[in-house]
Amino acid sequence: MRAYRYLTGKDDSAFCHRVTAMLNKGWELYGSPTLTFDPVKGHAVCGQAVVKEVPGVDYEPGMALGEL
């Protein structure tokens, strides 16, 4: 199975740590990062897609992808 997640968050070191943690769990970057500005909260918001090959697992709609 190939799993996909899209991580979003405030453009700060915590977001970078979340992406780094996913990379260290075997996920790979997918595509380019995104950046937009949230005028209500007054800060930039990042997004980054990640994918992971998970052999021997069949996709189920209710599965917790973050635990793969």
Buried (B, 14 or more C-beta within 10 A) or exposed (E): EEBEBEBEBEBEEEBEEBBEEBEEEEBEEBEEEEEEEEEEEEEEBBBBBBEBEBEEEEEEEEBEEEEB
